[in-house]
Amino acid sequence: EVQLVQSGAEVKKPGESLKISCKGSGYSFTSYWIGWVRQMPGKGLEWMGIIYPGDSDTRYSPSFQGQVTISADKSISTAYLQWSSLKASDTAMYYCARRGSLRAEGFDPWGQGTLVTVSS
Amino acid sequence: IQLTQSPSFLSASVGDRVTITCRASQGISSYLAWYQQKPGKAPKLLIYAASTLQSGVPSRFSGSGSGTEFTLTISSLQPEDFATYYCQQLNSYPFGGGTKVEIK
């Protein structure tokens, strides 16, 4: 079974750093793009960026460029999303999702989500 | 390229035929997907390449369109279909604003 399992919920203070993870299993991790999506409380889905674990080629949405870093460790089939200095406005649910082998195939499956709460 | 979904909210009854529209600011060929999201759950892929039904998705869901205008149709709304639906452009991956389908 193809599966993405994300790390657990986090509570952080403004200014702190954070790295959340997304572990793939049941498929060749290096052969599929992994994307990250933000969902702020009560709001819609926002595209953040995407990485190809095979060569770490990474693309960011202009809205998130410079705000977060996406990376991957193919030795442990895990993608990451990290912040160097969190803000209260980073409070959201974050999802990872695997893109199909072809661009037109969409994203499936999705991880269960990681809730990040940033509060003083 | 931006995506505009309409309506943002719709109220419907079980058995109704429901249509949601997604318009792209520029032509995107058939590079569009539709997702369903229920409260507290991750999105679920319904349709990709504008009109291809994802494996395991009921046939009452269908997608159509190409270029700049796309539709998601639910032929006979079931109780489990009350959710929020999003379109996604598959070139640079932005999402539409979502359509919440609620029980009338």
Contacts between the chains, C-beta under 8 A, distances in Angstrom:
chain1	res1	chain2	res2	distance
A	35	B	93	6.6
A	37	B	43	7.8
A	37	B	95	7.8
A	44	B	84	7.9
A	44	B	86	6.7
A	44	B	95	6.4
A	44	B	96	7.9
A	44	B	97	5.4
A	44	B	98	4.4
A	45	B	35	7.7
A	45	B	37	7.6
A	45	B	43	6.6
A	45	B	86	5.5
A	45	B	88	7.8
A	45	B	95	4.4
A	45	B	98	7.2
A	46	B	95	6.9
A	47	B	88	7.6
A	47	B	92	7.8
A	47	B	93	4.5
A	47	B	94	5.2
A	47	B	95	6.1
A	50	B	93	6.8
A	61	B	92	7.8
A	61	B	93	7.5
A	61	B	94	7.3
A	95	B	42	5.6
A	95	B	43	7.2
A	97	B	42	7.9
A	97	B	43	7.7
A	100	B	48	6.9
A	103	B	31	6.6
A	103	B	90	5.4
A	103	B	91	7.4
A	104	B	30	6.5
A	104	B	31	5.5
A	104	B	48	6.2
A	104	B	49	4.1
A	104	B	90	5.6
A	105	B	48	5.1
A	105	B	49	7.0
A	106	B	33	3.5
A	106	B	35	7.9
A	106	B	45	5.0
A	106	B	47	7.9
A	106	B	48	3.7
A	106	B	49	7.8
A	106	B	54	7.5
A	106	B	88	7.0
A	106	B	90	6.5
A	107	B	33	7.1
A	107	B	45	6.3
A	107	B	88	7.5
A	108	B	44	7.8
A	108	B	45	4.0
A	108	B	54	6.5
A	110	B	42	4.0
A	110	B	43	5.8
A	110	B	44	7.5
A	111	B	42	6.7
A	112	B	42	6.1
A	113	B	42	5.6
